[in-house]
């Protein structure tokens, strides 16, 4: 007799985790095989070429489809677990247990279901003892105190992060309920300090302070999320834009406020159609997302999730280590009340939150971005500014979105091989347009590769949006009209 999961919430969640593990295994298998096939260049001739072509155009797509099916199954299992848990609560004698914020797969946004996989599906109970609460409050006060001349507070920040990671959402909310607004504000100030002391010159990085904020935002109730946002101002990045120098209308402007996008963060399916750059000059970031989602349609589902409590978590890379960065669900608005940055599309608003999370931690801005004539000179912006992610270089941005295995090249043969193998590739254009450029060419801009057409030309898409026709370029055009390419994997 097969195992029955119908009413056993714990077993359902375990099944969901096993499905996720299988999906992750397929992803690793895809990456390993792709690298091995790409490396086997000693297999020359038409058979070898045909095999590599079939791998990129047929077999990898089959693996991607299998991952999609497993992802759908995982979400269905977790949704059923949530529904069973809710039904059990409704039928309990007291009937007073609150549902978890972020019920996960299947919660409804703007009339449409969101297909995010919850990070914390089990809310738990607010069962911390007085002694446990005191110990946690002491850790919060230590992290908030940045005046230790010898040690700083970097170690205290890390100690607090570890303690918060061990809490369920209900316990975290119980702890937040004991903190005054002044205590929250002091914690925010302490986290924002450099964390250094005489015996600690490393200090607290943007990712490390964001790791504490991640635990607070991702697990808190919607009411506490709003409170955190007020008391810790750097929970929101600065929304001012320098604009896109490649776009004649992309000049600098301040955000006119904040708005919460309608529709799900993760819709039914994701694709390159979701890539629509907005008023920020982050074509490298948006082109990178286009290349990644084109290679793996599950990338957004694996890296972005709606927590259901007014926050969205984004998985970024910190020197080879995956880290969650959680941001509130509102984004900078333009003068018309529309998103100032990425626009999203039928696949969801996920790209908006990758953009926002990246602005919170991006530390590669180097004051060398291109500037339109007549504008102020570029300057370096610290993490917490959208302007930090504008301009910059492909390898700098892509290492936050990938495992950091990147190759920078101008050799057309490397680019075509990577495109044939289905690897993510982004390509920059010349700072000034050379003579004879094709329609759709934009100088000082980044495009992403979507494949090679039947005539052997490279197909490039502008991250400004799918409404623009793709470019089809030959190797000769590539060599004369384009700058360096960044290849992932």
C-alpha positions as CSV (number, residue, x, y, z in Angstrom):
1,X,0.0,0.0,0.0
2,X,1.3,3.5,-0.9
3,X,1.9,6.1,1.7
4,X,-1.1,8.4,2.3
5,X,-0.3,12.1,2.7
6,X,-3.8,13.5,2.6
7,X,-4.1,14.8,6.2
8,X,-0.6,14.6,7.5
9,X,0.8,18.1,7.2
10,X,4.2,17.2,8.4
11,X,4.5,14.4,5.8
12,X,3.3,16.7,3.1
13,X,6.0,19.3,3.9
14,X,8.6,16.5,3.9
15,X,7.4,15.4,0.5
16,X,7.6,19.0,-0.7
17,X,11.2,19.1,0.5
18,X,12.1,15.8,-1.3
19,X,10.6,17.2,-4.5
20,X,12.7,20.4,-4.1
21,X,15.8,18.3,-3.5
22,X,15.1,16.4,-6.7
23,X,14.6,19.6,-8.6
24,X,17.9,21.0,-7.2
25,X,19.6,17.7,-8.3
26,X,18.4,18.2,-11.8
27,X,19.7,21.8,-11.8
28,X,23.2,20.6,-10.7
29,X,23.1,17.8,-13.3
30,X,22.2,20.3,-16.0
31,X,25.1,22.6,-15.0
32,X,27.6,19.7,-14.7
33,X,26.7,18.1,-18.1
34,X,26.7,21.5,-19.9
35,X,30.2,22.2,-18.6
36,X,31.4,18.7,-19.6
37,X,29.9,18.9,-23.1
38,X,31.3,22.4,-23.6
39,X,34.7,21.2,-22.6
40,X,34.7,18.2,-24.9
41,X,35.9,20.2,-27.9
42,X,38.2,17.3,-29.0
43,X,35.0,15.7,-30.4
44,X,35.1,17.5,-33.7
45,X,33.2,17.0,-36.9
46,X,29.5,17.1,-37.8
47,X,28.4,14.4,-35.2
48,X,30.0,16.4,-32.3
49,X,28.5,19.6,-33.6
50,X,25.1,18.0,-33.9
51,X,25.3,16.5,-30.4
52,X,26.2,19.9,-28.9
53,X,23.4,21.6,-30.8
54,X,20.9,19.0,-29.8
55,X,22.0,19.3,-26.2
56,X,21.4,23.1,-26.1
57,X,18.2,23.1,-28.2
58,X,16.4,19.9,-27.1
59,X,17.8,18.0,-24.1
60,X,18.4,21.1,-21.8
61,X,14.9,22.2,-22.6
62,X,13.6,18.8,-21.5
63,X,15.5,19.1,-18.3
64,X,14.0,22.6,-17.7
65,X,10.5,21.3,-18.4
66,X,11.1,18.5,-15.9
67,X,12.2,21.0,-13.3
68,X,9.1,23.1,-14.0
69,X,6.9,20.1,-13.5
70,X,8.7,19.3,-10.2
71,X,8.3,22.9,-9.1
72,X,4.6,22.8,-9.8
73,X,4.3,19.5,-7.8
74,X,6.2,21.1,-4.9
75,X,3.9,24.1,-4.8
76,X,0.8,21.9,-5.1
77,X,2.0,19.7,-2.1
78,X,2.8,22.8,0.0
79,X,-0.5,24.4,-0.9
80,X,-2.4,21.3,0.2
81,X,-0.4,21.3,3.4
82,X,-1.4,24.9,4.0
83,X,-5.0,24.2,3.3
84,X,-5.0,21.2,5.6
85,X,-3.4,23.2,8.3
86,X,-5.9,26.0,7.9
87,X,-8.8,23.6,8.0
88,X,-7.4,22.0,11.2
89,X,-7.1,25.4,12.8
90,X,-10.7,26.3,11.8
91,X,-11.9,23.1,13.4
92,X,-9.9,23.5,16.6
93,X,-11.9,24.0,19.9
94,X,-10.6,27.6,20.4
95,X,-10.6,28.6,16.7
96,X,-8.3,31.4,17.7
97,X,-4.9,30.5,16.1
98,X,-3.9,33.0,13.5
99,X,-2.9,31.9,10.0
100,X,0.7,32.5,9.1
101,X,1.5,35.6,7.1
102,X,2.8,34.2,3.8
103,X,0.7,31.1,3.4
104,X,2.9,30.5,0.4
105,X,2.0,28.8,-2.8
106,X,-1.5,29.7,-3.9
107,X,-2.1,32.9,-1.9
108,X,-4.0,35.4,-3.9
109,X,-2.7,38.8,-5.1
110,X,-4.9,41.2,-7.0
111,X,-7.3,38.4,-7.8
112,X,-4.5,36.1,-9.2
113,X,-2.7,33.4,-7.3
114,X,1.0,33.8,-6.4
115,X,3.1,30.7,-7.0
116,X,5.9,31.6,-4.6
117,X,7.2,28.8,-2.4
118,X,7.1,29.9,1.3
119,X,10.4,30.1,3.2
120,X,8.7,29.7,6.5
121,X,5.6,27.6,6.0
122,X,5.2,26.7,9.6
123,X,4.5,29.7,11.7
124,X,4.9,27.9,15.0
125,X,3.7,29.2,18.4
126,X,4.6,32.3,20.5
127,X,6.0,30.1,23.2
128,X,9.3,31.9,24.3
129,X,9.8,32.0,28.0
130,X,10.6,35.1,29.9
131,X,14.2,34.0,30.3
132,X,14.5,33.3,26.5
133,X,13.0,36.7,25.7
134,X,15.4,38.4,28.1
135,X,18.4,36.6,26.5
136,X,17.2,37.7,23.0
137,X,16.6,41.3,24.1
138,X,20.2,41.4,25.6
139,X,21.5,40.3,22.2
140,X,19.5,43.0,20.5
141,X,20.9,45.7,22.9
142,X,24.4,44.4,22.3
143,X,24.0,44.6,18.5
144,X,22.5,48.1,18.9
145,X,25.6,49.4,20.8
146,X,28.3,50.4,18.4
147,X,30.4,52.3,20.9
148,X,32.7,49.5,22.0
149,X,36.1,51.0,21.2
150,X,38.0,47.7,21.2
151,X,35.6,45.2,19.6
152,X,32.9,47.2,17.8
153,X,29.6,45.4,17.4
154,X,30.3,43.2,14.4
155,X,30.4,40.0,16.5
156,X,27.2,41.0,18.3
157,X,25.4,41.5,15.0
158,X,26.4,38.0,13.9
159,X,25.4,36.6,17.2
160,X,22.0,38.2,16.9
161,X,21.5,36.9,13.4
162,X,22.2,33.3,14.5
163,X,19.7,33.7,17.4
164,X,17.0,35.1,15.1
165,X,17.5,32.3,12.6
166,X,16.5,29.9,15.3
167,X,13.1,31.5,15.9
168,X,9.8,30.6,14.3
169,X,7.8,33.5,12.8
170,X,5.4,33.4,15.8
171,X,8.4,33.6,18.2
172,X,10.0,36.4,16.3
173,X,6.7,38.4,16.4
174,X,6.5,37.7,20.1
175,X,10.0,39.2,20.6
176,X,9.2,42.2,18.5
177,X,6.1,42.8,20.6
178,X,8.4,43.4,23.6
179,X,10.5,46.0,21.9
180,X,9.7,49.7,22.0
181,X,10.0,51.9,18.9
182,X,13.1,53.4,20.4
183,X,14.8,50.0,20.9
184,X,14.0,49.1,17.2
185,X,15.4,52.5,16.1
186,X,18.6,51.9,18.1
187,X,19.0,48.5,16.7
188,X,18.7,49.9,13.2
189,X,21.4,52.5,14.0
190,X,23.7,49.8,15.4
191,X,23.3,47.6,12.4
192,X,24.0,50.5,10.1
193,X,27.3,51.3,11.8
194,X,30.6,49.9,10.4
195,X,30.9,47.4,13.3
196,X,34.6,48.1,13.6
197,X,36.8,48.4,16.7
198,X,40.5,48.5,17.4
199,X,40.7,44.7,17.3
200,X,38.3,44.2,14.4
201,X,38.9,46.1,11.2
202,X,36.7,43.9,9.1
203,X,33.5,45.4,10.3
204,X,29.9,44.6,9.3
205,X,29.2,44.2,5.6
206,X,26.0,45.2,3.8
207,X,25.1,41.5,3.4
208,X,25.7,40.9,7.2
209,X,23.5,43.7,8.4
210,X,20.9,42.7,5.7
211,X,20.9,39.2,7.1
212,X,19.5,40.5,10.4
213,X,16.9,42.6,8.6
214,X,16.0,39.6,6.5
215,X,15.0,37.6,9.6
216,X,13.0,40.5,11.0
217,X,11.1,41.3,7.8
218,X,10.6,37.8,6.3
219,X,9.0,36.4,9.5
220,X,7.2,39.4,11.0
221,X,3.5,40.0,10.8
222,X,2.4,42.7,8.4
223,X,1.8,45.2,11.2
224,X,5.4,44.6,12.5
225,X,6.8,44.9,9.0
226,X,5.3,48.4,8.7
227,X,6.7,49.3,12.1
228,X,10.2,48.1,11.2
229,X,10.1,50.1,8.0
230,X,9.3,53.3,10.0
231,X,11.9,52.7,12.7
232,X,14.7,51.4,10.5
233,X,14.8,53.8,7.5
234,X,17.6,52.0,5.7
235,X,15.2,49.1,5.3
236,X,14.3,51.0,2.1
237,X,17.0,52.0,-0.5
238,X,17.3,55.5,-1.8
239,X,15.1,55.6,-4.9
240,X,16.8,58.5,-6.8
241,X,17.8,57.6,-10.3
242,X,20.8,58.8,-12.3
243,X,19.0,57.3,-15.4
244,X,20.2,55.4,-18.4
245,X,22.8,57.3,-20.5
246,X,22.0,55.0,-23.4
247,X,18.4,56.3,-23.3
248,X,17.9,59.9,-24.5
249,X,15.0,60.2,-22.0
250,X,16.8,58.5,-19.2
251,X,18.0,61.5,-17.2
252,X,18.3,61.7,-13.4
253,X,15.2,62.0,-11.3
254,X,14.1,61.5,-7.8
255,X,11.4,59.0,-6.9
256,X,8.1,60.7,-6.4
257,X,7.0,58.2,-3.7
258,X,6.5,54.5,-3.2
259,X,3.8,52.2,-4.7
260,X,3.0,48.5,-4.3
261,X,2.7,46.8,-7.7
262,X,-0.4,44.9,-8.5
263,X,-0.3,41.2,-9.5
264,X,1.7,38.3,-8.2
265,X,5.4,38.3,-7.6
266,X,5.6,34.8,-9.2
267,X,2.9,34.1,-11.7
268,X,2.2,30.9,-13.6
269,X,5.4,30.9,-15.7
270,X,8.4,33.1,-16.1
271,X,10.4,34.0,-19.3
272,X,12.4,36.7,-21.0
273,X,9.1,38.5,-21.6
274,X,9.3,39.6,-18.0
275,X,12.4,41.7,-18.6
276,X,11.4,45.4,-18.9
277,X,14.0,47.9,-17.8
278,X,12.6,51.1,-16.3
279,X,14.0,54.5,-15.4
280,X,17.2,53.2,-13.7
281,X,20.3,52.8,-15.7
282,X,20.8,49.2,-14.7
283,X,20.8,47.6,-18.2
284,X,23.6,45.2,-17.0
285,X,21.4,43.9,-14.2
286,X,18.3,43.6,-16.4
287,X,20.2,42.0,-19.3
288,X,21.7,39.6,-16.7
289,X,18.2,38.6,-15.5
290,X,17.1,38.1,-19.1
291,X,20.1,35.8,-19.8
292,X,19.5,33.8,-16.6
293,X,15.7,33.4,-17.0
294,X,16.2,32.5,-20.7
295,X,18.6,29.7,-19.8
296,X,16.5,28.5,-16.8
297,X,12.8,29.3,-16.7
298,X,12.8,28.3,-13.0
299,X,15.5,30.9,-12.0
300,X,12.9,33.4,-10.7
301,X,11.0,30.7,-8.7
302,X,14.3,29.5,-7.1
303,X,15.5,33.0,-6.2
304,X,12.4,35.2,-5.5
305,X,9.5,34.5,-3.2
306,X,6.5,36.5,-1.8
307,X,6.4,36.0,2.0
308,X,2.8,37.0,2.1
309,X,3.3,39.6,4.8
310,X,4.2,42.6,2.7
311,X,7.8,41.5,2.0
312,X,9.6,39.7,-0.8
313,X,12.8,37.7,-0.3
314,X,15.5,37.5,-3.0
315,X,18.4,35.0,-3.0
316,X,21.6,36.7,-4.1
317,X,25.3,35.6,-4.0
318,X,27.9,36.9,-1.6
319,X,31.3,35.7,-2.6
320,X,30.1,32.2,-3.4
321,X,27.6,32.0,-0.5
322,X,23.9,32.3,-1.2
323,X,22.1,34.8,1.0
324,X,18.5,35.9,1.3
325,X,17.8,39.6,1.1
326,X,14.3,40.6,2.1
327,X,12.7,43.9,1.1
328,X,9.3,45.4,1.6
329,X,6.8,45.0,-1.3
330,X,6.6,48.7,-2.2
331,X,8.9,50.1,-4.9
332,X,9.9,53.6,-6.0
333,X,7.2,55.4,-8.1
334,X,7.5,57.9,-10.9
335,X,5.5,61.1,-11.3
336,X,2.6,59.1,-12.7
337,X,2.5,56.6,-9.8
338,X,4.0,53.8,-11.8
339,X,7.1,51.8,-10.9
340,X,10.1,53.9,-11.6
341,X,12.3,50.8,-12.1
342,X,11.7,47.4,-13.6
343,X,8.2,47.0,-14.9
344,X,7.5,43.2,-14.7
345,X,5.1,41.4,-17.0
346,X,2.8,38.4,-17.2
347,X,5.3,36.2,-15.4
348,X,5.1,38.5,-12.3
349,X,6.8,41.4,-10.7
350,X,9.8,39.4,-9.5
351,X,12.4,41.5,-11.5
352,X,11.4,44.6,-9.5
353,X,12.4,42.9,-6.3
354,X,15.7,41.6,-7.6
355,X,16.5,45.2,-8.5
356,X,15.4,46.4,-5.1
357,X,17.3,43.8,-3.1
358,X,20.4,44.3,-5.2
359,X,20.3,48.1,-4.5
360,X,20.4,47.2,-0.8
361,X,23.7,45.3,-0.9
362,X,25.5,46.3,-4.1
363,X,29.0,47.4,-3.2
364,X,30.8,47.5,-6.7
365,X,29.9,51.0,-7.7
366,X,33.2,52.7,-8.6
367,X,32.4,56.2,-9.9
368,X,33.2,55.2,-13.5
369,X,29.7,54.9,-15.0
370,X,29.1,56.7,-18.3
371,X,27.4,60.1,-18.0
372,X,25.4,62.1,-20.6
373,X,26.9,65.4,-21.8
374,X,25.9,68.2,-19.4
375,X,25.2,66.0,-16.5
376,X,27.1,65.9,-13.2
377,X,30.1,63.6,-13.0
378,X,29.5,60.1,-11.7
379,X,30.2,59.3,-8.1
380,X,30.3,56.2,-6.0
381,X,27.2,55.2,-4.1
382,X,27.2,52.9,-1.1
383,X,24.8,50.0,-0.6
384,X,21.3,51.2,-0.1
385,X,21.1,53.3,-3.3
386,X,19.5,52.5,-6.6
387,X,22.1,54.6,-8.1
388,X,24.8,52.1,-7.0
389,X,23.4,49.5,-9.5
390,X,23.3,51.9,-12.4
391,X,26.0,51.5,-15.1
392,X,28.9,49.4,-13.9
393,X,30.3,46.2,-15.5
394,X,28.9,42.8,-16.3
395,X,31.1,40.8,-14.1
396,X,30.5,43.1,-11.1
397,X,26.7,42.7,-11.3
398,X,26.5,39.1,-12.4
399,X,28.5,37.8,-9.5
400,X,25.6,38.9,-7.3
401,X,23.1,36.9,-9.4
402,X,25.2,33.7,-10.0
403,X,27.7,31.5,-8.3
404,X,30.5,33.8,-9.7
405,X,31.8,31.4,-12.3
406,X,32.0,34.1,-15.0
407,X,34.2,34.5,-18.2
408,X,34.8,37.8,-19.8
409,X,35.7,37.7,-23.4
410,X,35.7,39.5,-26.7
411,X,36.4,36.4,-28.8
412,X,33.4,35.7,-31.0
413,X,34.1,32.0,-31.1
414,X,33.7,31.9,-27.2
415,X,30.4,33.8,-27.5
416,X,29.0,31.5,-30.2
417,X,30.0,28.4,-28.4
418,X,28.4,29.6,-25.2
419,X,25.2,30.5,-27.1
420,X,25.1,27.1,-28.8
421,X,25.4,25.4,-25.4
422,X,22.6,27.5,-23.9
423,X,24.8,29.3,-21.4
424,X,23.7,32.8,-20.2
425,X,25.5,35.6,-22.0
426,X,25.3,39.4,-21.8
427,X,27.1,41.7,-24.3
428,X,27.9,45.4,-24.2
429,X,27.9,47.7,-27.1
430,X,30.5,50.3,-28.0
431,X,30.4,53.7,-26.2
432,X,29.8,55.4,-29.5
433,X,27.9,53.7,-32.4
434,X,30.3,52.6,-35.2
435,X,29.2,53.3,-38.8
436,X,26.7,50.9,-40.3
437,X,25.1,49.6,-37.1
438,X,21.8,47.7,-37.6
439,X,18.4,49.1,-36.5
440,X,17.9,48.6,-32.8
441,X,21.6,49.0,-31.9
442,X,22.1,51.2,-28.9
443,X,25.5,52.6,-28.0
444,X,26.7,52.3,-24.4
445,X,24.1,49.6,-23.6
446,X,23.9,45.9,-22.6
447,X,22.0,43.2,-24.4
448,X,21.4,39.6,-23.6
449,X,21.8,36.5,-25.9
450,X,18.7,34.5,-26.6
451,X,20.3,32.0,-29.1
452,X,21.7,31.5,-32.6
453,X,19.3,31.7,-35.6
454,X,19.2,29.3,-38.5
455,X,21.6,31.4,-40.5
456,X,24.2,31.2,-37.7
457,X,23.7,34.8,-36.4
458,X,23.7,35.6,-32.8
459,X,20.3,36.8,-31.5
460,X,20.4,39.6,-29.0
461,X,17.5,41.1,-26.9
462,X,17.4,44.7,-25.6
463,X,16.4,44.6,-21.8
464,X,14.2,47.7,-22.4
465,X,11.5,45.2,-23.2
466,X,10.1,42.4,-25.5
467,X,8.3,45.0,-27.6
468,X,11.7,45.8,-29.3
469,X,12.8,43.6,-32.2
470,X,15.8,41.4,-31.4
471,X,19.2,42.0,-33.2
472,X,20.6,39.3,-35.4
473,X,24.3,39.9,-35.8
474,X,27.1,38.1,-37.6
475,X,30.5,37.4,-36.1
476,X,32.0,40.2,-38.2
477,X,29.4,42.7,-36.8
478,X,30.1,41.4,-33.3
479,X,33.8,42.0,-33.6
480,X,33.4,45.6,-34.8
481,X,30.3,46.8,-33.0
482,X,30.3,45.2,-29.6
483,X,32.5,45.2,-26.5
484,X,33.1,42.4,-24.0
485,X,30.8,39.6,-23.3
486,X,30.2,38.0,-19.9
487,X,29.5,34.3,-20.0
488,X,28.0,32.4,-17.0
489,X,29.0,28.9,-16.1
